[in-house]
């Protein structure tokens, strides 16, 4: 006695073939391509991010307007404080007081910061890029 299960042969409908082909194409579209980010190992990802950050910094330096990110705002304020401290402009006492408060456990640090600023060893970062 022969069972009907597994012995039935039918022709494959051309529409089924087309649907399978479409399915395979859609699945391949979502798959990572050779050399894509998801196929990189840890060292390659690290290198990718290093190059991306370098490119981002170059683009930022070449930009006409500096974006108002919190990092850039903090850097601009640091540049202003550095220039005030280096030139002894009004407000230098307040900058010294803030440095003394922050570095209370290391009393020589505020003086060395001021000395380095006056000698040009510590330079503002953003002000040079924003001047025409």
N, C-alpha and C positions, 0 to 999 in steps of 0.2 A: 504494500500500500504506500502510495506516494503522497506526501504532504504538499499542499499548495503554497505553503510559506517558503520563501526563498527561491522558488523555482520559476517565478513569474517573470518573464522578460517583457518589458515594454519599451517602445521607442522613446527616446528623450525628445521632449517637446522643444522646438527652437526657441520658444519664449523662455523656457527654463534656462537654456544656455545663455541667452542674452541677460537674464537676471543674474545669473552667477558671474558673468563677465562684469556687469555693473557693480555687483557686490565686491568683487576682487579689486576693481579700480578704486572704489571708495575706501576700502580698507587700506590699500597701498598709499592712498593720498594722506591718510592720517599717520602712517608709519614714519619714523624718523629716517631721513635720508642719510646716506653715507657722508660722514663729516659734519653732521648736524650736532648741535649742542648736547642733546641727550645721549649721543653716542660717545662723548668725550670722557676720558678718565679724569681723576682728580687733578693731576699735574696739568693736563691740557685745559681743564676748566680754570685753574688758577692763572695760567698764561692768558687765556681768553679774557678773564676779568682784568688782568694787568693791562693788556693792550686796550681794552674798552675804556678803562679809567684814564689811561694816557690820552686816548683820542678825545675823551670827554673834556679833559683839562685843556687840551689844545684848542678845542672848539670854544670853550669858555673864555680862554685868553684872546681868541680871535674875535669874539663877539663884540658888537658895538656897545651894547648895554649889559651890565652885569645883572643877572637875575637876583631878585630880592629874596633869596632863601635865608633861612635862619643862620646857616653857616657863614654866608657872605655878610650878613648884617653883623654877626659877632666879629668877623674878621675886620670889617670896616671900623667898628668901635675899638678894636684892639689897635688898629693902625692909628686912629686918632689919639688914643692914649699914649702910644709909643712916640708919636710926633710931639705931643705936648711934653712928655717926659724928656725927650732928647733936646728940645729947644728951651726948656724952662719956661714955657708959655704959661699964662694964667690957667690955673687948674692943676699944675704939676704937683702941688702939695697934696691935693686930693688923690691923685694917681699914686703918689708915694704912700699915702695913708692906706689906700686899698691894698697895695702890695705888701705893706707891713702887716696888715690884718690877715691876709691870705697866707703869708709865709711867716707867721709869728714864731713857729718852731725853728725857723732857719733865718736868723736876723741878717745874715750877710747877703741873702738872695736879692732883696729890693735894691741894695746899693749896686750889686753887680749887674742887675738888669739895667739900671740907669746908666751905669758906665758903658755897658755894651751898646746901649741906644745912642749915647752921645758920640761914641767912636764910629758908629755906622755899622757895627757888627750885627745889629738887629734892625732889619729894614722893613718898612711897611710893604705888605703884599699887594693889596688892591689899589692903593692910590696911584701907583705907577702905571697901572693898566687903564685907569679911568681918565688920566690927563691926556688932552689932545696933543 
